[in-house]
Amino acid sequence: MTSRLYESMFLLDNTAVRESWQSAKEAVTATIEKHGGSVHTARHWGEKRLAYPIARRHRATYLLSYIELPTDALPAMRRELELSERVIRYLITLTDEVPDAERELTAKESSGEVVIPEPPADDAPEREPRAETSEDEDDGRDRRARRRPPEKDSDSAPDSAGSDDAETSDEAKED
Amino acid sequence: MARRMQAPIASKNCDDPPIDHKEIEYLKKFLTPHGQILSRKRTGFCAQCQKELKLAIKRARHLALLPFVG
């Protein structure tokens, strides 16, 4: 029964983290140890807005952990993680070694040097000003809308009051 | 007339450590505005590094660090 070194990332539900980060983290480490694994490092990697909703949530807290697990324990642990309500996603990858930086950061966190802020509400906007790509898409729509009005006048569909642009163009195609 | 292709974005030595799926600031450079992975022509990577990039981006997408679309 060989043991291998894995890098694991867990996405934790913010509601569980709001109650207590420590207990959420310990729930995960307990699961690992229950299956015969040993946790080398485990730390708060960040609380972020997700690129797409997962389980209808828009934000989650990331837990990065380097662990050692026996190979035959992996399927059983995955099953337990799938069923967990706290862990909404996970990624377990093989690695060669634990980076020193991770050990230091874990030590800092457990010694209480780092204060982990409470997760903001689910619809809180991302603080970074980078998320401006949506504005580019809006410009495209505006340009199309500006071109549309002449076609709308010629179609003259009074029944479709307040309809989307998509619906109007569908009607034109059906004609 | 074909649009002039821009110079490749970045280069990486194959000996360097493999691309990390956690370095999203770095990975974002290799996505189109719509979130698609850039081709080897655009990235300028060798075959092996391009594979690493693909894997890293796909892992990051799984962790919702990068979008699939958008």
gemmi code that builds the backbone of each chain (N, CA, C; Angstrom):
import gemmi

chains = {
    "A": [
        ("MET", (0.845, -1.191, 0.000), (0.000, 0.000, 0.000), (0.881, 1.241, 0.000)),
        ("THR", (1.029, 1.866, -1.158), (1.925, 3.033, -1.242), (1.152, 4.300, -0.911)),
        ("SER", (1.909, 5.255, -0.376), (1.335, 6.570, -0.106), (1.923, 7.560, -1.081)),
        ("ARG", (1.107, 8.453, -1.582), (1.607, 9.438, -2.540), (1.330, 10.850, -2.036)),
        ("LEU", (2.115, 11.777, -2.540), (1.972, 13.178, -2.158), (1.046, 13.881, -3.147)),
        ("TYR", (0.034, 14.572, -2.616), (-0.930, 15.250, -3.474), (-1.053, 16.708, -3.092)),
        ("GLU", (-1.327, 17.516, -4.116), (-1.713, 18.903, -3.854), (-3.222, 18.941, -3.995)),
        ("SER", (-3.904, 19.425, -2.986), (-5.361, 19.425, -3.064), (-5.902, 20.823, -2.804)),
        ("MET", (-6.884, 21.179, -3.588), (-7.547, 22.468, -3.429), (-9.017, 22.187, -3.184)),
        ("PHE", (-9.567, 22.797, -2.131), (-10.978, 22.589, -1.816), (-11.705, 23.916, -1.870)),
        ("LEU", (-12.880, 23.908, -2.468), (-13.707, 25.100, -2.457), (-14.750, 24.909, -1.362)),
        ("LEU", (-14.724, 25.795, -0.381), (-15.638, 25.645, 0.743), (-16.772, 26.640, 0.644)),
        ("ASP", (-17.937, 26.174, 1.062), (-19.118, 27.016, 1.063), (-18.935, 28.171, 2.043)),
        ("ASN", (-19.221, 29.389, 1.595), (-19.003, 30.561, 2.445), (-19.863, 30.563, 3.704)),
        ("THR", (-21.039, 29.949, 3.645), (-21.891, 29.934, 4.843), (-21.208, 29.135, 5.952)),
        ("ALA", (-20.556, 28.045, 5.583), (-19.834, 27.264, 6.589), (-18.638, 28.052, 7.105)),
        ("VAL", (-17.983, 28.780, 6.211), (-16.795, 29.538, 6.609), (-17.176, 30.705, 7.500)),
        ("ARG", (-18.325, 31.296, 7.244), (-18.774, 32.416, 8.082), (-18.995, 31.976, 9.507)),
        ("GLU", (-19.524, 30.773, 9.674), (-19.733, 30.255, 11.032), (-18.403, 30.127, 11.740)),
        ("SER", (-17.474, 29.438, 11.092), (-16.149, 29.294, 11.669), (-15.195, 28.743, 10.634)),
        ("TRP", (-14.169, 29.513, 10.314), (-13.174, 29.051, 9.347), (-12.441, 27.838, 9.911)),
        ("GLN", (-12.106, 27.925, 11.216), (-11.348, 26.834, 11.825), (-12.080, 25.509, 11.724)),
        ("SER", (-13.362, 25.529, 12.033), (-14.081, 24.252, 12.020), (-14.270, 23.745, 10.599)),
        ("ALA", (-14.429, 24.664, 9.648), (-14.561, 24.237, 8.254), (-13.261, 23.578, 7.801)),
        ("LYS", (-12.149, 24.219, 8.136), (-10.839, 23.676, 7.769), (-10.612, 22.337, 8.448)),
        ("GLU", (-10.993, 22.250, 9.725), (-10.764, 21.000, 10.446), (-11.640, 19.887, 9.926)),
        ("ALA", (-12.827, 20.239, 9.432), (-13.685, 19.201, 8.853), (-12.980, 18.537, 7.679)),
        ("VAL", (-12.327, 19.351, 6.870), (-11.625, 18.813, 5.701), (-10.411, 17.982, 6.121)),
        ("THR", (-9.615, 18.520, 7.045), (-8.422, 17.773, 7.464), (-8.822, 16.488, 8.168)),
        ("ALA", (-9.933, 16.532, 8.898), (-10.401, 15.315, 9.564), (-10.769, 14.252, 8.534)),
        ("THR", (-11.428, 14.681, 7.459), (-11.787, 13.730, 6.398), (-10.538, 13.078, 5.827)),
        ("ILE", (-9.507, 13.891, 5.602), (-8.268, 13.348, 5.032), (-7.646, 12.342, 5.985)),
        ("GLU", (-7.582, 12.725, 7.251), (-6.927, 11.830, 8.207), (-7.738, 10.579, 8.458)),
        ("LYS", (-9.041, 10.706, 8.347), (-9.902, 9.548, 8.550), (-9.575, 8.459, 7.542)),
        ("HIS", (-9.138, 8.863, 6.347), (-8.837, 7.872, 5.313), (-7.370, 7.499, 5.297)),
        ("GLY", (-6.689, 7.762, 6.389), (-5.309, 7.329, 6.515), (-4.305, 8.296, 5.933)),
        ("GLY", (-4.740, 9.530, 5.676), (-3.810, 10.492, 5.095), (-3.187, 11.369, 6.161)),
        ("SER", (-2.110, 12.023, 5.786), (-1.499, 12.983, 6.708), (-1.446, 14.332, 6.019)),
        ("VAL", (-1.789, 15.362, 6.774), (-1.862, 16.707, 6.211), (-0.543, 17.419, 6.468)),
        ("HIS", (0.186, 17.735, 5.404), (1.452, 18.456, 5.570), (1.207, 19.944, 5.754)),
        ("THR", (0.376, 20.492, 4.878), (0.033, 21.910, 5.019), (-1.445, 22.062, 4.694)),
        ("ALA", (-2.036, 23.091, 5.250), (-3.420, 23.419, 4.912), (-3.602, 24.889, 5.226)),
        ("ARG", (-3.942, 25.672, 4.213), (-4.100, 27.089, 4.495), (-5.186, 27.721, 3.652)),
        ("HIS", (-5.580, 28.871, 4.092), (-6.605, 29.675, 3.436), (-5.958, 30.298, 2.207)),
        ("TRP", (-6.426, 29.933, 1.027), (-5.781, 30.425, -0.195), (-6.432, 31.702, -0.698)),
        ("GLY", (-7.660, 31.923, -0.275), (-8.320, 33.149, -0.715), (-9.819, 32.959, -0.729)),
        ("GLU", (-10.531, 34.073, -0.643), (-11.978, 34.040, -0.796), (-12.243, 34.810, -2.072)),
        ("LYS", (-12.881, 34.157, -3.029), (-12.978, 34.788, -4.330), (-14.369, 34.700, -4.913)),
        ("ARG", (-14.579, 35.579, -5.894), (-15.762, 35.478, -6.710), (-15.498, 34.384, -7.738)),
        ("LEU", (-16.442, 33.489, -7.924), (-16.240, 32.386, -8.861), (-16.451, 32.852, -10.293)),
        ("ALA", (-15.729, 32.224, -11.216), (-15.852, 32.598, -12.634), (-17.220, 32.204, -13.170)),
        ("TYR", (-17.875, 31.252, -12.499), (-19.225, 30.845, -12.880), (-19.868, 30.298, -11.619)),
        ("PRO", (-21.187, 30.346, -11.518), (-21.814, 29.874, -10.281), (-21.654, 28.369, -10.093)),
        ("ILE", (-21.365, 27.986, -8.870), (-21.303, 26.575, -8.503), (-22.312, 26.360, -7.396)),
        ("ALA", (-23.156, 25.385, -7.551), (-24.189, 25.125, -6.535), (-24.927, 26.421, -6.195)),
        ("ARG", (-25.192, 27.215, -7.225), (-25.929, 28.482, -7.106), (-25.228, 29.515, -6.248)),
        ("ARG", (-23.931, 29.305, -5.981), (-23.199, 30.303, -5.203), (-22.228, 31.026, -6.111)),
        ("HIS", (-21.997, 32.304, -5.798), (-21.108, 33.098, -6.630), (-19.752, 33.338, -6.005)),
        ("ARG", (-19.613, 33.017, -4.717), (-18.332, 33.213, -4.038), (-18.019, 31.955, -3.229)),
        ("ALA", (-16.719, 31.737, -3.027), (-16.316, 30.582, -2.225), (-14.955, 30.854, -1.616)),
        ("THR", (-14.643, 30.056, -0.608), (-13.337, 30.162, 0.047), (-12.498, 28.974, -0.369)),
        ("TYR", (-11.248, 29.266, -0.741), (-10.349, 28.217, -1.209), (-9.430, 27.753, -0.088)),
        ("LEU", (-9.279, 26.447, 0.011), (-8.364, 25.857, 0.985), (-7.327, 25.053, 0.211)),
        ("LEU", (-6.060, 25.448, 0.337), (-4.984, 24.738, -0.369), (-4.270, 23.854, 0.629)),
        ("SER", (-4.101, 22.607, 0.268), (-3.526, 21.669, 1.224), (-2.643, 20.659, 0.524)),
        ("TYR", (-1.491, 20.403, 1.095), (-0.610, 19.343, 0.596), (-0.743, 18.158, 1.534)),
        ("ILE", (-1.114, 17.030, 0.967), (-1.403, 15.865, 1.803), (-0.710, 14.628, 1.275)),
        ("GLU", (-0.614, 13.659, 2.153), (-0.069, 12.374, 1.746), (-1.143, 11.336, 2.026)),
        ("LEU", (-1.448, 10.564, 1.019), (-2.546, 9.608, 1.135), (-2.158, 8.258, 0.578)),
        ("PRO", (-2.628, 7.177, 1.185), (-2.451, 5.872, 0.528), (-3.340, 5.798, -0.707)),
        ("THR", (-2.807, 5.190, -1.754), (-3.493, 5.232, -3.050), (-4.876, 4.606, -3.026)),
        ("ASP", (-5.048, 3.535, -2.243), (-6.357, 2.891, -2.274), (-7.402, 3.657, -1.455)),
        ("ALA", (-6.958, 4.670, -0.723), (-7.921, 5.462, 0.060), (-8.564, 6.562, -0.765)),
        ("LEU", (-7.977, 6.839, -1.919), (-8.437, 7.995, -2.706), (-9.901, 7.917, -3.132)),
        ("PRO", (-10.354, 6.794, -3.729), (-11.769, 6.755, -4.143), (-12.730, 6.960, -2.981)),
        ("ALA", (-12.414, 6.365, -1.839), (-13.306, 6.496, -0.685), (-13.359, 7.943, -0.205)),
        ("MET", (-12.197, 8.605, -0.210), (-12.169, 9.993, 0.240), (-12.934, 10.891, -0.730)),
        ("ARG", (-12.765, 10.626, -2.021), (-13.485, 11.424, -3.019), (-14.983, 11.303, -2.814)),
        ("ARG", (-15.433, 10.070, -2.524), (-16.866, 9.847, -2.317), (-17.362, 10.695, -1.158)),
        ("GLU", (-16.570, 10.717, -0.094), (-16.989, 11.493, 1.070), (-17.006, 12.994, 0.763)),
        ("LEU", (-16.032, 13.444, -0.007), (-15.994, 14.866, -0.374), (-17.184, 15.233, -1.253)),
        ("GLU", (-17.552, 14.332, -2.160), (-18.694, 14.596, -3.028), (-19.950, 14.803, -2.218)),
        ("LEU", (-20.097, 13.999, -1.150), (-21.313, 14.061, -0.346), (-21.307, 15.233, 0.625)),
        ("SER", (-20.115, 15.771, 0.901), (-20.023, 16.849, 1.887), (-20.764, 18.081, 1.415)),
        ("GLU", (-21.461, 18.726, 2.352), (-22.168, 19.957, 1.992), (-21.265, 21.160, 2.087)),
        ("ARG", (-20.140, 21.012, 2.811), (-19.233, 22.149, 2.964), (-18.321, 22.311, 1.761)),
        ("VAL", (-17.899, 21.182, 1.230), (-16.954, 21.196, 0.116), (-17.756, 21.166, -1.174)),
        ("ILE", (-17.710, 22.272, -1.935), (-18.509, 22.278, -3.164), (-17.703, 21.878, -4.385)),
        ("ARG", (-16.396, 21.905, -4.289), (-15.564, 21.403, -5.378), (-14.180, 21.101, -4.841)),
        ("TYR", (-13.498, 20.172, -5.489), (-12.132, 19.867, -5.046), (-11.315, 19.443, -6.256)),
        ("LEU", (-10.015, 19.574, -6.115), (-9.101, 19.133, -7.173), (-7.885, 18.534, -6.489)),
        ("ILE", (-7.615, 17.269, -6.764), (-6.479, 16.587, -6.141), (-5.493, 16.224, -7.239)),
        ("THR", (-4.270, 16.692, -7.087), (-3.240, 16.525, -8.116), (-1.999, 15.912, -7.501)),
        ("LEU", (-1.325, 15.085, -8.272), (-0.062, 14.507, -7.819), (1.028, 15.567, -7.841)),
        ("THR", (1.860, 15.586, -6.804), (3.011, 16.491, -6.830), (4.248, 15.756, -6.344)),
        ("ASP", (5.394, 16.378, -6.627), (6.651, 15.762, -6.197), (7.024, 16.177, -4.794)),
        ("GLU", (6.778, 17.449, -4.486), (7.217, 17.926, -3.174), (6.341, 19.072, -2.702)),
        ("VAL", (6.404, 19.295, -1.410), (5.652, 20.401, -0.829), (6.523, 21.651, -0.885)),
        ("PRO", (6.036, 22.735, -1.481), (6.858, 23.947, -1.510), (7.079, 24.510, -0.107)),
        ("ASP", (8.276, 25.027, 0.127), (8.581, 25.580, 1.452), (7.675, 26.731, 1.800)),
        ("ALA", (7.338, 27.518, 0.770), (6.471, 28.679, 1.009), (5.159, 28.254, 1.659)),
        ("GLU", (4.652, 27.102, 1.235), (3.384, 26.616, 1.791), (3.511, 26.294, 3.265)),
        ("ARG", (4.633, 25.679, 3.647), (4.826, 25.323, 5.053), (4.865, 26.584, 5.909)),
        ("GLU", (5.558, 27.612, 5.370), (5.661, 28.855, 6.142), (4.293, 29.498, 6.308)),
        ("LEU", (3.540, 29.523, 5.208), (2.238, 30.185, 5.271), (1.288, 29.427, 6.183)),
        ("THR", (1.373, 28.129, 6.174), (0.521, 27.343, 7.075), (0.889, 27.621, 8.522)),
        ("ALA", (2.191, 27.695, 8.782), (2.637, 27.974, 10.147), (2.137, 29.341, 10.592)),
        ("LYS", (2.223, 30.306, 9.685), (1.748, 31.658, 10.021), (0.275, 31.643, 10.372)),
        ("GLU", (-0.475, 30.877, 9.602), (-1.919, 30.871, 9.822), (-2.270, 30.200, 11.138)),
        ("SER", (-1.610, 29.079, 11.430), (-1.965, 28.376, 12.664), (-1.472, 29.116, 13.886)),
        ("SER", (-0.431, 29.954, 13.712), (0.051, 30.700, 14.880), (-0.809, 31.925, 15.137)),
        ("GLY", (-1.734, 32.184, 14.222), (-2.654, 33.296, 14.454), (-2.141, 34.629, 13.963)),
        ("GLU", (-1.018, 34.627, 13.227), (-0.476, 35.891, 12.709), (-1.390, 36.493, 11.652)),
        ("VAL", (-1.984, 35.597, 10.859), (-2.813, 36.073, 9.757), (-4.263, 36.082, 10.207)),
        ("VAL", (-4.928, 37.179, 9.946), (-6.349, 37.258, 10.284), (-7.149, 36.991, 9.025)),
        ("ILE", (-8.044, 36.040, 9.097), (-8.836, 35.711, 7.921), (-10.150, 36.468, 7.995)),
        ("PRO", (-10.392, 37.336, 7.013), (-11.614, 38.139, 7.070), (-12.849, 37.300, 6.788)),
        ("GLU", (-13.974, 37.783, 7.248), (-15.213, 37.060, 7.021), (-15.627, 37.207, 5.570)),
        ("PRO", (-16.169, 36.179, 4.971), (-16.546, 36.280, 3.557), (-17.663, 37.293, 3.356)),
        ("PRO", (-17.567, 38.121, 2.317), (-18.640, 39.076, 2.053), (-19.889, 38.381, 1.531)),
        ("ALA", (-20.959, 39.123, 1.397), (-22.215, 38.553, 0.901), (-22.026, 38.027, -0.514)),
        ("ASP", (-22.885, 37.116, -0.891), (-22.699, 36.408, -2.145), (-22.732, 37.321, -3.360)),
        ("ASP", (-23.498, 38.419, -3.269), (-23.604, 39.268, -4.454), (-22.672, 40.458, -4.394)),
        ("ALA", (-21.735, 40.441, -3.461), (-20.812, 41.571, -3.339), (-19.938, 41.646, -4.586)),
        ("PRO", (-19.756, 42.827, -5.169), (-18.929, 42.926, -6.373), (-17.468, 42.721, -6.040)),
        ("GLU", (-16.726, 42.238, -7.017), (-15.309, 42.027, -6.842), (-14.635, 43.371, -6.672)),
        ("ARG", (-13.744, 43.492, -5.687), (-13.115, 44.776, -5.402), (-12.223, 45.246, -6.539)),
        ("GLU", (-11.558, 44.293, -7.225), (-10.625, 44.703, -8.269), (-11.380, 45.335, -9.418)),
        ("PRO", (-10.858, 46.373, -10.004), (-11.549, 47.035, -11.124), (-11.424, 46.276, -12.434)),
        ("ARG", (-10.792, 45.084, -12.407), (-10.525, 44.380, -13.640), (-11.758, 43.875, -14.356)),
        ("ALA", (-12.809, 43.552, -13.614), (-13.980, 42.904, -14.225), (-14.735, 43.867, -15.111)),
        ("GLU", (-14.080, 44.340, -16.160), (-14.703, 45.325, -17.048), (-15.105, 44.696, -18.365)),
        ("THR", (-14.850, 43.388, -18.546), (-15.169, 42.760, -19.835), (-16.654, 42.837, -20.119)),
        ("SER", (-17.499, 42.801, -19.077), (-18.940, 42.876, -19.317), (-19.282, 44.175, -20.022)),
        ("GLU", (-18.538, 45.245, -19.733), (-18.836, 46.525, -20.387), (-18.560, 46.441, -21.876)),
        ("ASP", (-17.516, 45.682, -22.247), (-17.247, 45.539, -23.677), (-18.415, 44.879, -24.360)),
        ("GLU", (-18.990, 43.858, -23.705), (-20.124, 43.176, -24.324), (-21.300, 44.128, -24.449)),
        ("ASP", (-21.478, 45.000, -23.442), (-22.596, 45.949, -23.519), (-22.425, 46.852, -24.722)),
        ("ASP", (-21.197, 47.268, -25.013), (-20.984, 48.150, -26.163), (-21.455, 47.471, -27.434)),
        ("GLY", (-21.150, 46.150, -27.545), (-21.571, 45.441, -28.751), (-23.078, 45.458, -28.898)),
        ("ARG", (-23.753, 45.226, -27.775), (-25.212, 45.191, -27.840), (-25.767, 46.554, -28.215)),
        ("ASP", (-25.154, 47.604, -27.667), (-25.642, 48.950, -27.979), (-25.500, 49.244, -29.461)),
        ("ARG", (-24.352, 48.800, -30.011), (-24.122, 49.062, -31.437), (-25.187, 48.375, -32.279)),
        ("ARG", (-25.501, 47.130, -31.888), (-26.520, 46.394, -32.643), (-27.869, 47.062, -32.495)),
        ("ALA", (-28.161, 47.517, -31.279), (-29.449, 48.157, -31.024), (-29.577, 49.426, -31.848)),
        ("ARG", (-28.479, 50.158, -31.965), (-28.525, 51.403, -32.745), (-28.796, 51.109, -34.213)),
        ("ARG", (-28.300, 49.956, -34.699), (-28.533, 49.620, -36.112), (-29.957, 49.132, -36.335)),
        ("ARG", (-30.589, 48.565, -35.298), (-31.883, 47.893, -35.454), (-33.055, 48.802, -35.799)),
        ("PRO", (-33.215, 49.949, -35.106), (-34.444, 50.755, -35.243), (-34.986, 50.872, -36.671)),
        ("PRO", (-34.193, 51.154, -37.710), (-34.783, 51.232, -39.066), (-35.511, 49.962, -39.432)),
        ("GLU", (-34.974, 48.749, -39.095), (-35.650, 47.495, -39.444), (-36.960, 47.367, -38.684)),
        ("LYS", (-36.939, 47.790, -37.412), (-38.146, 47.657, -36.583), (-39.293, 48.433, -37.203)),
        ("ASP", (-38.981, 49.647, -37.707), (-40.037, 50.495, -38.275), (-40.659, 49.814, -39.485)),
        ("SER", (-39.860, 49.181, -40.313), (-40.398, 48.553, -41.531), (-41.208, 47.315, -41.175)),
        ("ASP", (-40.793, 46.568, -40.125), (-41.521, 45.357, -39.742), (-42.884, 45.712, -39.163)),
        ("SER", (-42.915, 46.772, -38.365), (-44.132, 47.269, -37.697), (-44.925, 46.136, -37.079)),
        ("ALA", (-44.372, 45.570, -35.959), (-45.066, 44.486, -35.245), (-45.611, 45.037, -33.939)),
        ("PRO", (-46.822, 45.566, -33.934), (-47.387, 46.205, -32.746), (-47.698, 45.201, -31.643)),
        ("ASP", (-47.884, 43.924, -31.950), (-48.216, 42.926, -30.937), (-47.044, 42.669, -30.019)),
        ("SER", (-45.862, 42.751, -30.564), (-44.687, 42.416, -29.764), (-44.192, 43.613, -28.972)),
        ("ALA", (-45.068, 44.161, -28.141), (-44.689, 45.328, -27.328), (-43.781, 44.883, -26.201)),
        ("GLY", (-42.615, 45.537, -26.075), (-41.717, 45.207, -24.970), (-40.996, 43.889, -25.170)),
        ("SER", (-40.915, 43.424, -26.401), (-40.222, 42.145, -26.623), (-38.727, 42.387, -26.764)),
        ("ASP", (-37.941, 41.274, -26.645), (-36.494, 41.399, -26.806), (-36.146, 41.602, -28.267)),
        ("ASP", (-34.919, 42.009, -28.504), (-34.438, 42.137, -29.882), (-34.463, 40.772, -30.557)),
        ("ALA", (-34.120, 39.722, -29.770), (-34.057, 38.370, -30.338), (-35.409, 37.965, -30.893)),
        ("GLU", (-36.458, 38.287, -30.129), (-37.792, 37.876, -30.566), (-38.162, 38.582, -31.867)),
        ("THR", (-37.816, 39.862, -31.963), (-38.175, 40.630, -33.160), (-37.503, 40.022, -34.379)),
        ("SER", (-36.223, 39.666, -34.218), (-35.505, 39.134, -35.380), (-36.049, 37.768, -35.740)),
        ("ASP", (-36.482, 36.976, -34.745), (-37.076, 35.668, -35.045), (-38.317, 35.817, -35.886)),
        ("GLU", (-39.135, 36.810, -35.500), (-40.384, 37.041, -36.249), (-40.072, 37.411, -37.696)),
        ("ALA", (-39.027, 38.234, -37.853), (-38.651, 38.656, -39.209), (-38.222, 37.444, -40.013)),
        ("LYS", (-37.492, 36.498, -39.370), (-36.994, 35.325, -40.098), (-38.176, 34.427, -40.500)),
        ("GLU", (-39.165, 34.310, -39.573), (-40.309, 33.440, -39.873), (-41.076, 33.958, -41.071)),
        ("ASP", (-41.164, 35.306, -41.207), (-41.842, 35.914, -42.347), (-41.148, 35.499, -43.630)),
    ],
    "B": [
        ("MET", (-8.336, 40.596, -47.214), (-6.922, 40.665, -46.803), (-6.805, 40.140, -45.380)),
        ("ALA", (-5.808, 39.271, -45.140), (-5.676, 38.663, -43.817), (-5.197, 39.697, -42.806)),
        ("ARG", (-5.757, 39.610, -41.593), (-5.335, 40.527, -40.543), (-3.930, 40.170, -40.117)),
        ("ARG", (-3.086, 41.155, -39.885), (-1.705, 40.857, -39.501), (-1.686, 40.208, -38.126)),
        ("MET", (-0.953, 39.103, -38.010), (-0.922, 38.365, -36.757), (0.015, 39.063, -35.793)),
        ("GLN", (-0.392, 39.112, -34.521), (0.457, 39.747, -33.524), (1.564, 38.809, -33.127)),
        ("ALA", (2.625, 39.383, -32.568), (3.764, 38.561, -32.135), (3.312, 37.621, -31.026)),
        ("PRO", (3.945, 36.463, -30.915), (3.551, 35.532, -29.850), (3.690, 36.167, -28.474)),
        ("ILE", (2.851, 35.739, -27.576), (2.734, 36.407, -26.278), (3.954, 36.211, -25.407)),
        ("ALA", (4.299, 34.967, -25.180), (5.334, 34.717, -24.177), (6.101, 33.490, -24.574)),
        ("SER", (7.199, 33.276, -23.900), (7.926, 32.039, -24.150), (8.350, 31.464, -22.814)),
        ("LYS", (8.615, 30.187, -22.826), (8.958, 29.524, -21.582), (9.882, 28.392, -21.930)),
        ("ASN", (10.870, 28.183, -21.104), (11.777, 27.082, -21.305), (11.121, 25.803, -20.801)),
        ("CYS", (11.314, 24.710, -21.501), (10.709, 23.461, -21.055), (11.288, 23.001, -19.727)),
        ("ASP", (12.486, 23.492, -19.395), (13.096, 23.073, -18.133), (12.474, 23.771, -16.938)),
        ("ASP", (11.854, 24.913, -17.205), (11.229, 25.636, -16.092), (10.145, 24.771, -15.464)),
        ("PRO", (9.787, 25.065, -14.198), (8.720, 24.269, -13.587), (7.435, 24.372, -14.406)),
        ("PRO", (6.632, 23.317, -14.426), (5.422, 23.336, -15.254), (4.478, 24.453, -14.832)),
        ("ILE", (3.662, 24.885, -15.804), (2.736, 25.980, -15.557), (1.750, 25.584, -14.460)),
        ("ASP", (1.597, 26.482, -13.503), (0.753, 26.193, -12.340), (-0.678, 26.647, -12.598)),
        ("HIS", (-1.637, 25.781, -12.307), (-3.035, 26.155, -12.515), (-3.489, 27.206, -11.515)),
        ("LYS", (-2.659, 27.485, -10.517), (-3.062, 28.480, -9.525), (-2.637, 29.893, -9.912)),
        ("GLU", (-1.745, 30.024, -10.870), (-1.272, 31.357, -11.260), (-2.206, 31.940, -12.306)),
        ("ILE", (-3.361, 32.402, -11.859), (-4.365, 32.823, -12.836), (-4.015, 34.129, -13.526)),
        ("GLU", (-3.267, 34.987, -12.853), (-2.878, 36.236, -13.522), (-2.040, 35.923, -14.753)),
        ("TYR", (-1.177, 34.940, -14.629), (-0.339, 34.523, -15.764), (-1.190, 33.826, -16.824)),
        ("LEU", (-2.068, 32.948, -16.383), (-2.873, 32.181, -17.334), (-3.838, 33.057, -18.116)),
        ("LYS", (-4.323, 34.107, -17.511), (-5.307, 34.975, -18.183), (-4.779, 35.519, -19.494)),
        ("LYS", (-3.448, 35.691, -19.578), (-2.853, 36.221, -20.800), (-3.102, 35.308, -21.990)),
        ("PHE", (-3.322, 34.030, -21.720), (-3.417, 33.060, -22.807), (-4.846, 32.721, -23.173)),
        ("LEU", (-5.772, 33.593, -22.755), (-7.165, 33.391, -23.124), (-7.620, 34.515, -24.031)),
        ("THR", (-8.540, 34.209, -24.941), (-9.134, 35.252, -25.769), (-10.128, 36.034, -24.898)),
        ("PRO", (-10.617, 37.151, -25.416), (-11.633, 37.882, -24.637), (-12.848, 37.035, -24.303)),
        ("HIS", (-13.059, 35.971, -25.085), (-14.197, 35.111, -24.812), (-13.840, 33.912, -23.959)),
        ("GLY", (-12.616, 33.888, -23.454), (-12.229, 32.809, -22.559), (-11.678, 31.576, -23.236)),
        ("GLN", (-11.438, 31.645, -24.556), (-10.905, 30.483, -25.264), (-9.386, 30.433, -25.137)),
        ("ILE", (-8.849, 29.209, -25.159), (-7.399, 29.045, -25.050), (-6.765, 29.422, -26.389)),
        ("LEU", (-5.715, 30.221, -26.340), (-5.044, 30.637, -27.571), (-4.273, 29.491, -28.202)),
        ("SER", (-4.180, 29.539, -29.516), (-3.478, 28.476, -30.235), (-1.978, 28.630, -30.058)),
        ("ARG", (-1.253, 27.591, -30.449), (0.207, 27.622, -30.317), (0.818, 28.733, -31.154)),
        ("LYS", (0.154, 29.059, -32.252), (0.653, 30.153, -33.100), (0.691, 31.452, -32.316)),
        ("ARG", (-0.354, 31.670, -31.519), (-0.427, 32.913, -30.771), (0.402, 32.890, -29.505)),
        ("THR", (0.457, 31.733, -28.844), (1.196, 31.698, -27.579), (2.686, 31.605, -27.805)),
        ("GLY", (3.084, 30.988, -28.904), (4.511, 30.839, -29.172), (5.162, 29.737, -28.367)),
        ("PHE", (4.367, 28.878, -27.772), (4.912, 27.794, -26.967), (5.315, 26.608, -27.822)),
        ("CYS", (6.216, 25.789, -27.268), (6.528, 24.521, -27.911), (5.394, 23.548, -27.587)),
        ("ALA", (5.414, 22.401, -28.240), (4.313, 21.459, -28.069), (4.111, 21.063, -26.616)),
        ("GLN", (5.205, 20.751, -25.924), (5.102, 20.301, -24.535), (4.539, 21.393, -23.632)),
        ("CYS", (5.042, 22.615, -23.808), (4.576, 23.706, -22.957), (3.120, 24.045, -23.243)),
        ("GLN", (2.724, 23.934, -24.490), (1.332, 24.204, -24.837), (0.422, 23.198, -24.136)),
        ("LYS", (0.887, 21.952, -24.060), (0.105, 20.929, -23.348), (-0.025, 21.290, -21.882)),
        ("GLU", (1.094, 21.773, -21.294), (1.049, 22.179, -19.879), (0.060, 23.314, -19.688)),
        ("LEU", (0.087, 24.248, -20.634), (-0.820, 25.393, -20.558), (-2.270, 24.936, -20.595)),
        ("LYS", (-2.566, 24.052, -21.551), (-3.928, 23.515, -21.692), (-4.394, 22.893, -20.396)),
        ("LEU", (-3.520, 22.049, -19.823), (-3.883, 21.348, -18.597), (-4.101, 22.328, -17.465)),
        ("ALA", (-3.218, 23.312, -17.354), (-3.343, 24.284, -16.271), (-4.631, 25.084, -16.395)),
        ("ILE", (-4.943, 25.506, -17.630), (-6.161, 26.305, -17.829), (-7.390, 25.466, -17.511)),
        ("LYS", (-7.385, 24.213, -17.955), (-8.559, 23.380, -17.718), (-8.752, 23.114, -16.230)),
        ("ARG", (-7.642, 22.944, -15.502), (-7.762, 22.759, -14.052), (-8.291, 24.030, -13.405)),
        ("ALA", (-7.778, 25.158, -13.838), (-8.227, 26.428, -13.261), (-9.710, 26.638, -13.542)),
        ("ARG", (-10.151, 26.221, -14.712), (-11.567, 26.337, -15.030), (-12.395, 25.464, -14.104)),
        ("HIS", (-11.901, 24.286, -13.794), (-12.619, 23.385, -12.893), (-12.770, 24.023, -11.526)),
        ("LEU", (-11.752, 24.779, -11.106), (-11.801, 25.427, -9.802), (-12.467, 26.792, -9.856)),
        ("ALA", (-13.089, 27.106, -10.996), (-13.779, 28.390, -11.168), (-12.849, 29.581, -10.978)),
        ("LEU", (-11.561, 29.378, -11.265), (-10.628, 30.501, -11.219), (-10.587, 31.201, -12.564)),
        ("LEU", (-10.956, 30.430, -13.594), (-11.041, 30.984, -14.941), (-12.391, 30.568, -15.504)),
        ("PRO", (-12.949, 31.368, -16.403), (-14.252, 30.981, -16.954), (-14.117, 29.985, -18.101)),
        ("PHE", (-15.195, 29.279, -18.372), (-15.257, 28.468, -19.577), (-15.639, 29.363, -20.748)),
        ("VAL", (-16.547, 30.303, -20.474), (-17.015, 31.247, -21.490), (-17.011, 32.634, -20.878)),
        ("GLY", (-16.584, 33.613, -21.678), (-16.741, 34.974, -21.169), (-15.448, 35.721, -20.896)),
    ],
}
model = gemmi.Model(1)
for chain_id, residues in chains.items():
    chain = gemmi.Chain(chain_id)
    for i, (resn, *xyz) in enumerate(residues, 1):
        res = gemmi.Residue()
        res.name, res.seqid = resn, gemmi.SeqId(i, " ")
        for name, pos in zip(("N", "CA", "C"), xyz):
            atom = gemmi.Atom()
            atom.name, atom.element = name, gemmi.Element(name[0])
            atom.pos, atom.b_iso = gemmi.Position(*pos), 0.0
            res.add_atom(atom)
        chain.add_residue(res)
    model.add_chain(chain)
structure = gemmi.Structure()
structure.add_model(model)
structure.setup_entities()
